[in-house]
Structure formats: structure tokens, C-alpha cells
Amino acid sequence: MVRGQGGIDPSRIRRSFHPRLPTHYSPFSLEFGMHSSSLSSFFGLYICIPLSSFSEYIDRSIDSAEGVRGVREKSEVVAFNNSLFVSFPFFTEAVQGESLIQTGIPAYRWPCLLWFCGTSSRDTMNALAATSRNFRQAAKLLGLDSKLEKSLLIPFREIKVECTIPRDDGTMASFVGFRVQHDNARGPMKGGIRYHHEVDPDEVNALAQLMTWKTAVANIPYGGAKGGIGCSPGELSISELERLTRVFTQKLHDCIGIHTDVPAPDMGTNSQTMAWILDEYSKFHGYSPAVVTGKPVDLGGSLGRDAATGRGVLFAAQALLAEYGKSISDQRFVIQLELKLQGFGNVGSWTAQLISEAGGKVIAVSDVTGAVKNSNGLNIHKLLKHSKESRGVKGFSGGDALDSNLLLMEDCDVLIPAALGGVINRENANEIRAKFIIEAANHPTDPEADEILSKKGVLILPDIFANSGGVTVSYFEWVQNIQGFMWGEEKVNCELKTYMTRGFKDVKEMCRTHNCDLRMGAFTLGVNRVARATVLRGWEA
């Protein structure tokens, strides 16, 4: 029998908490390799909770474990295969067999319970848990009815499909596709489709929920959705990607539509992917350009869409800085980027370019190839050219090389994480020296880091507002397709600025009303709009 640190016997714990659990159920039968790429691992005791039980019991379980020394500070949530794993790390003095049982955790109330010891990668709090936590706090501030709160959290529909295609070499390959349609109270559901090898229902669920609040904050008539296929697009040829996209569309075409669910590009997909979806969908329903957004302009895509998210970040930054008597031109910016094949990440590259054009001094940037710094300001035009030619910022001669791991801690006025989630966490939050953080990426700041930064006086403009420029211009594209009348780029950019500026004022108003920070201001704004629409439509009928 394998024992964890502190001498705890997994089988004994399993019997103690759930005597009906099959004895042949191996405590080591689940793998967490998908989380191992970014964060450290440690030994711990985990409780497995099906997602259906998460909403009702997660807060209670963590609270009831407070009697175990150190558990509350160290406990964490990891999502995997439709379950949440709440960890309680081993402390030789604090957690010893019976003392763990005495914590009062209502373990018997969870179905399919599993306790086990093992090594797991740690994400301080995964996107689903963080989004749900923020929703809960917003619901509490708004005083929502508990039944309505639960209803708003449950997805409208979850779809899982098998996609089998012939490879170029004649072999067959199968992939799993997902679409989570979270809420349609305010209009058709809206959200991207990503192709990535780590796509899973939990991630898609979290992002779909986030889209519901984001579209409401932006005050566009959409709900939230998200989808994806678990694949490695870099390992597939163009023809294989096309076949995969068309099969995925064939499986989903009855569940998406102009007034039902409108997909868009996301990680690993682009305008060409949307063109394939449009063509395949139109075979079933007639020519329907409004069924997807982010299309090529030649097929009804909107001018200004490529730069929309980055431009929205610029407008959001202008609104935030103006609130404190500052402007783009007198601030120093650090931008963390995601590398893409055509150069560094689309959102980050446009943000850097537009901020530079507005007079801001971008002093450091990074992507997965490395980081570069110039205290006098980087020449973004030359950096963009270098990044495109060299597939990354590494080796750029217009600045000094910098350890990518230190970029977030650079001395600056405004930090803009535009890469992956969870990059600002409890390990590095105390070292961050920026005065403002503008979240161009989805969920870049963990809740624990939020608390640390708040105590330091750092102002964070949350992702559900700051990066909503993309979905806002997607809405403009949808409107143009339905009207059959295309706008000029100047009109698109002007309308985007109006929406972003008004959105910031709405967020600030909620902050004043509920005496909360910008993140809760944005969440209360979005949740309140969705809740009002839900009640007005008669959700109890």
C-alpha cells in the first residue's frame, strides 16, 4: 500500500469517508498530466466532487476545513473530467488520520466521493472555480434569490460530439468536440471555438459562463457559449483541419444558428475556420453569413475585427487612466504576449501597436520565445517586423534580453497580461510593481492574487470588461450581416469606443453602488443584467 506524506493510508481514508466505495477503485486511477506544463506539483489529499455538486457544497467544504492548521491558506481547486478536486495538503502535525475526519467536512453528502493521495499539478484556482466564486460574490452583493442564483449558474445545454476524419495518409482519426451553451436570456449565445489538445468540458464550461457575463457587461444582446475540439492543430494539415471543422459543423448545425448560437474564432482557429463553418452550415440552412463572426471580409466579416480586442483594451485603458487624471502618453507599459505563428499574439500585438501610436511607452514585452526590455521605449513597429520574421521577440536588437519569468515584476505603470490565464498568482503577486493591471487575457489573475494586489493598492481592470472589444465588434459584424449593409472601419472603431467608454462608466457606477472593486463592479453589472432579463422573461413559469 502506498502511503502519502504523514503516513496516511489512502484505503483507510476511503473506507472512513465512503464505506460503499468499491474496494477495487484505485486512488491513483486519475491522471493530471494536462496541468503539468506551467505550475509546480506537490503531494496532497484530494476530495473529488462532481461538478453537479460543486455549486452547493464547495464553499461549505473549504470553510469547514478551517480547523485543520494551514488548510484554508493552502487548499485549492483543480478541474478535471467533469469533477473538481479540492486539495488539502499534508502537514505532519496537522493532518493525521482521525484529526482529518474530525474537521466536519460533510463528505457523506457528495455522490461518487473519492479520497486519494498522489502528486498533482497545481493551478491556484482554476478558471471554473474562480468564475463561479466571482459570480457568487456578485450574487451576494445583488441579493439574488438562491433559486435564481442556481439557475443562472447551470448551463443551458452541454454538447459533446465525436468527430472522425480520414487523415492525409489514409488512416482514420477521432477527436472529441464540445459546445457549452450557457445562457440565452439576453439573446443568441455567443462564444469562440478553440482547437487545442487540452480542451475539456470544465474549461469550456468556465469560458462559456464568462462569456455570459462579458456580453452583459458590454451591453450587447447576446448570451454566452464556448466550444472546442481536443486536437493539436499544429499537427494537422490544412486539409485535415478543414475536414475536422466540417464534421464538427455537421454534428452541431442543428444547435447553432443566427438567432440561437453564433460561434467565433478562438485559440487555434481563425477566419478560415469560420469560413469553413459558414460554408458547411449553409449547405443545411441556406447562405447564412451571420451564423459565425470573425469571418474573412470577403465573406461578410467586419472591417476592424482583427484589431478589435486590442483596440478595446486601448479604449479601456484610456477610460481607466482618465479616471485618475492620467493619459496613455505619460505611462510606461509592460505587455505579456502569447506567441502565434504569424508573430506574437494578436491581442497583445495590436495592444502594443495602438498604445505606442497613442504615445504610450512600451518598455518591455515577452512571448514564449523570450522577453525584451528598453527603458526608453521599444520601437513596436520594428519589433512587430522582427517577431513576424523570427517567430518571436527573442533576439530583437532594439532592447536588452530579459528573463520572461521576471517580466510581470518589471517596474512600470501599467501591466497588460495578454497571454494565458493564471499568470498572476499568489507566488508572484507580492513582487508586482505596476500601479494598474489591465486584463487583456482571460482569467490572468487568480483570486488569491486579487486579494494581495488589492491590499497593495493595485487597480485591476477585469477581463470581462477589458477584453470585450472583440465580442463587441463581433456583434457589429452580426448586425451588418443581418442588415446586409456593411460599415466603414471608421464607423466600427467609433462605435467600439462608444461602447467601451460607456461600459467603463457603467462598471464604475456599480462600484459606487455596492462599494466594491472593479472586478466586482463588472461582475455585478453583468450578473444583474442577466438576472433581470431572466426574471422578465418568466424563468419560474
N, C-alpha and C positions, 0 to 999 in steps of 0.2 A: 504493500500500500504506500503510495506516495503521500508524503505529508508536506504541508506548507510551513513556512517560517512560523515559529512559535509552537510547533508540534501539534497543529490541529489536524485531525483525521477527517478528510472530506466526506467519507462514507458515514461517519458518526454524525456530522452536522446534517447531512442529507436526511438521515433517519430521524434526527431530533426534530427537524422542521417539517418534514413531509413524509410520514411513515408509509404512505401509499405510493411513493415514487418507486418505479421499478428498480430492483436492485441491479439490473444489468445496465442501467443508464449511466454511461461513463461521464464523470465530471470533466473529462478532458476531450469530449467529443466535438466541441465547437472551436473553430479557428478564428483568430483575429488578425491574420496577416494583412488584411486590407487596410488596417490602420497604421501599419508599421513604418510607413515611409517618412513620417515627419516628426514624431514625438517619441519620448522615452518610454520604456516599459518598466514594470515593477510587479512584484508578487502581491496578490491581493485576494480577498474573498469577495465574491460577486453574487448578487441576487439577480436572477433572471425574471423579468416582468414582461409579459406580453403587452404589446402596445395598447390593446384594448383596456388594460388595467392601469396604464400609466397616468391618465388624467386624474383618476380618483385617488390614487394611493401614493404617488411618488413623493409629494411634499411631506405627507404624514410619515412615510418611512424614514426619510432623512432626519426629520425633526425628532422622531422617537429614538433615533440612534445617538442623540446628543450626549447621552450619559456615558458613552464609550469615549475615553480620552482621545482627542485628536481626530475622531472620525468625521465630525462635521467639517473641519477645515480641509480634510484630505479626501472626502468622499467625492465621487464623480459619476457621470452618466455616459455610457457608450451605447450607441445603437448598432444593432446587427441582426439581420434576418428577422425582421418584424418583432424583435424583442429589445428591451432596454436592460442593460446590465449596470446595476448600481454597485459600485465597489466600496468596500470597507477595508482599507489596507491593514495588514497585520502589525500590531505593536506588541512586543513580547509581554509587557506588563499589563497592557490594557485589554487585549482581546485574547482570552483563554477559555475555550470551550463553553462552560456554563455561563461565564460572565457575558458572553455574546448573546446567549439565549435570554438573559435577563434584561436585555435592552428594551424589550417591549415591542419589537417590530412585529406588526400583525401579519407574519408570514403566511399563516394558515389561510388568509383571505385571498391569496393570489393563486389562480389556477396554474398548472404546469410549472410549479416552482422548482428551481434548481439552484443549489448552492454548490460552488466548486472553488478549488484553489488552482491557481495557474499563473501564467505570465500573459499580460495583455498590454497592447499599446494604449497610450492614454491621450485622449483629447479632452482637455479640461472640462468642457461641457459641449456635447455635440450640438449641431445646428438645430435638430428637432427639439432637444431639451431646452436650449436657450430660447428658441422662438416661442415654445409653449410657456416658458417661465415669464417671458416678457408679456405675452398675451394675458396670462393670469394676473399679473400686476396691474395691467391696464384695465382688465375687467373689474378688479377690486376698486380701483380709483373711480371707475364709472358707476360702480354699484349695480352691476348687471345681475339679473336673476340667475341662480345657479343652473337652472334647466336651459336657459338661453345660452349661457356660457358654454355648457357642454355641447349643445347643438352646434355652436359656431366652431368648435374645435374639431368636430368629426368631419372627415372629408365627404363630399357629395358622392363621389364614385372613385374607386381604385381599379385600374385595369392592368392586367398582366398578360402579355401575349408571347407566343413562341414564333420566332422568325427564322425559317430555314432557307438558305440560299445555296446555289452552286458556286463554288469558288472557281477562280480562273483555271485552276489545274484539274477541274472536273470533280473534285471531292465535294461533299456536302458539309455545310457548317450551320450550326444552330445557335441562335442568340436569343436572349430574353429582353423584351421591351416592356416599358412601363408608361402609364399615364395616370397621374393622380389629379382628379378634378375636385378642387377643394370647396369652392363656394361660387354660386351664381346669383346671389341675391341682388347684386347691383348691375348685372349684365353678363354677357358671354364670358366664359372663363378664359384666362389669358396666361400664357407662360411658355418658356422655352423648351426645346428638346435638345438634350445633350447626348453625345456619343462618348462614352468613357468606360474604361474597364472596371471602375469601381462604382458604377451606377447601381443603386439598390433601392428598394421601396422606402426605406427610412429616410434616406437623403432626399428622394423625390418628394416624399410627404412633407418634409420640413420646408422645402423650397416652394412647394405649391401653397402651403399656408402663408408663407412670407409674401407671396405674390398677391394673395387676397388683401392683406393689409397695405401692401405697396400701391396697388391700383386705387385703393380707397384714399390713401394719403395724397396721391396725385390728383384725386378727384376726377378720374376718368371712369366711364360707365362699364367697368369690367369686374369680373371676379378673379379668382386665382387658380392656376393649374401649373403642372410641370410634368415633364416626361423625359424619357431617355432610353437608350439601348446599352446594355452591358457589352461593350466591344472596345477594341483598341483601333481607332480609325487610322492611325499611322501604319498599321499592319495590313490594311485592306487597300486594294486598288480602287481607282475611281469607279470602274465598272462594278466592282463588288459593293462599294458604298451605295451606288445607285440602286442595285438590286435589293440591298438590305432596306433602303429607305422606302422603296416601292412596296415591298412585302409588309413593312411596318404600317404603311398607309392603308394597304388593303385590309389589314386587321383592325384598324382604328376608324376607318372612314365614316362608319355609322355613328361614332361617338364624338366626332369633331364637326365643326361647321361654322358658317359665317355668324350665326346667332347662337351658337352653342359653346364652342371651344376653339380658340384661334391660336395655334402654335406659332413659335418664332425660333430663331437660331439661339444656340447656347454653346457651351463648351464642346468643341469637336464638330460643330455643324456651322453652316454658313448660308449665304444667299443661294448657292447652288442646291443645297439640301432642300431649301424651301421651294425652289423651282420644281424639283422632282415631286415633292409632296403635292404642290398645286396641280401638276400635270396628272398625277395618279388619281387624286381626289376628283378632278374634273371628268375623268372617264366614267365615274359613277354618278356625278351630280351636275354635269354641265360646267362650262367655264366659270370658275369661281375664284377670282383673284383675291377676294377678301378673306379667304379661308386661312391664309397664313400671312404674316408680316415679316419684314426683313428680306423681302424678295429682291431680285435684280430690278433695277429701274426699268429695264426694257419689258418686264412683266408686271408692271404696276407698283414697283417699290417706290418708296418716297425719297425724294432728294433730301439730303441732310441726315439720313438714317445712320450712316456709318459713324458719324461724329457725335450722334445724339447723346449717348450716355456720358461721354467726356465733356460735351458742351453743357449738359445738365449739371455735372459736377462743378464746372466753372461758375455757372449761374448760382448754384447753391453756395459755393464759397464766397461769391460776391455778396450775397444776401447775409450770410453769417458774419463776415468781416464788417460790413456796413453797420450791423447792429452794435458793434464795439468801436465805431469810429475809425475803422481801418479800411484799406483797399488792397487789391491784388498787388499793385505796383510797389508797395512798401513791405512785402512779406517774403520770407525765404521758405521755399517748398522742398520737401523730400517725398519722392514717389516710389513706391514699391510696385513693380510691374510683373505681369505674367508673360512668359515667353510664348510667342506663337510663331508659326512657320514663316510668316511674312515680316517678322521683326518683333519688337517687344509688344506686349499685349495691346489690343485695340483700344480698350477703355483708357488704360494708362498712357498710351502714346498720344491719343487725342487730348487727354487732360493736360499732359506736359506741354504739348504744342500750343494749345489755346491759352494756357496760363502764361506761357512765355510771350505770346503775342499780345497779351493784355498787360504786359510789363512786369509780371512776377519773376522772381529769381529762383529758378530750379537749381538747387545746389548739389543734389545727389539723386541718383536713380539706381535701381537694381532689377535684374531678372534672374532666371535660374542659371545663367552663364556667369554672373558676377555682378559687381557694382562699381560705379564710378562717381567721383566727387570732385567738384570745383567750387570753392568757397565764393568765387566771384561770379558764379553762374555758369551753367553748362550751355553750350550752343546746341539747342534742341534740334534745329534743322540738320546740322552736321551729325548729331547723334542718331537721329532717325535714319539718315542715309547709311551710316556705319552699321547700325543694327540690322537693317534690311540686307546689306551685303554680307555681313559676318554672322548672321543669325543670332544676334545677341549684342549686348552692350560691352562685353568683355573685350579688352584691347583698344577701347576708344582713346585716342591720343589727346583729346581735349580736356582730360581730367585725370586725377590720380585713382589708381585701383583701390578698392575698399572691400573689406570683408562683408559679404552680403548679410551675414548674421548680425552685424553691427549697424546696419542701415537704419533700422527703426529707432535706434538710440542716438542718432545724429542730432546735434543741436540745430534746431530750426524753429520756424514759427508755425508752419502748417505741415502736418504729416498726412499723406494720402495713400493708404494701403489699397492697391487696385489689383491684387493678385488673389490668393486663396483665402479661405476662412480660417479663423483661429490663430492668426499670426501674432496677434497681441493678446498675451495671456498672463497668468499670474507670475510666470518666470521672468518676463521682461518688462512688465508694466511699470515697475518702480524706476526703471532705467530710462524710460521715455522722457525726452526733454521738450517735446513740442508743446505749444500752447493750445493748438487746435488740431483735432483729428477729423478728417472728412472721409467717411467710409465709402469709397468707390467700389470696393468688392462686397460680396455678400457675406455677412457674419464674420468680419475680420477680428472683432473684439469679443473675447469671452466675458460672461457676466462678472466673473471674479476680477478681471482686469478693469471692467467698468467701474467697480467699486473703488479700486485702488486709484485709478485716474481721477475719479470724481473727488476723492479726498485731496488729491494734489492740485485740484483746480483746473484740470484739463477739460476743455469743452469738446464734446464728441457730437458731430452731426451724423445721425444714424443712417445706415444703408437704405432702409425702406423709404427714406426721402432723398438722400444724397445721390443715389444712382438710379433714380426713377426717370431720368431723361430718356433712356432707351425705350421703356414701355410707353412713355407719353408720345414719342414720335411714332411708335408702332400704332398707337391709337389714331394719330393723324393719317397714317398710311391706310388704315382700315376705313376711315371716314372718306378719304379720297377714292378708294376703290368702290365703295358703296355709291358714292355720288357720281362716279365716272368723270370726275373733274380733278385734275392734278394741280398741285400748288407749286409755286416757285420756292427755291431754297430760302430766300429771304423771309418769306411768309412762315415757313416751317420754323426757322430759328427764332423769329419774333414771337410766334405763338408759344414756343417752348419756354422762352424767357418769362412770358406772362404766367404760365402755369407754375414754373419753379419759384418765381418770386411770390406769387400768391400762396403757394404751398408752404413756403417758409413762414409767412405771416400767420397762416392757419395753425402751424405747429407751435409757434410762439404763443399764440392765444391759448392753446390747450395747456401749455406750460404754466401760464399765469393762472388759469382757471383751477388747475389741480396741483399747483405748487410742486412741479416735478421737473426733471431734467429733459433735455431734448429728445432722448430716446423714448422716454415715457410719453412725452408730448406727442411724438409721431405715432406711437402705438395707440394711445387713447384716441387720437384723431381718426386713425384708420378703423380701429375696432368699433368706435362709436358710430361711424358712418355705415359699416356693415350691419351692426346690430339694429340700427334704426330702419334700414331697408328691409331686414329680415322680419322685424315686427310689423312694419307697414304692409308687407305682403301677406301677413297672416300665418306665421310659422306654426301656430298651435292648432290651426284648422285641420 
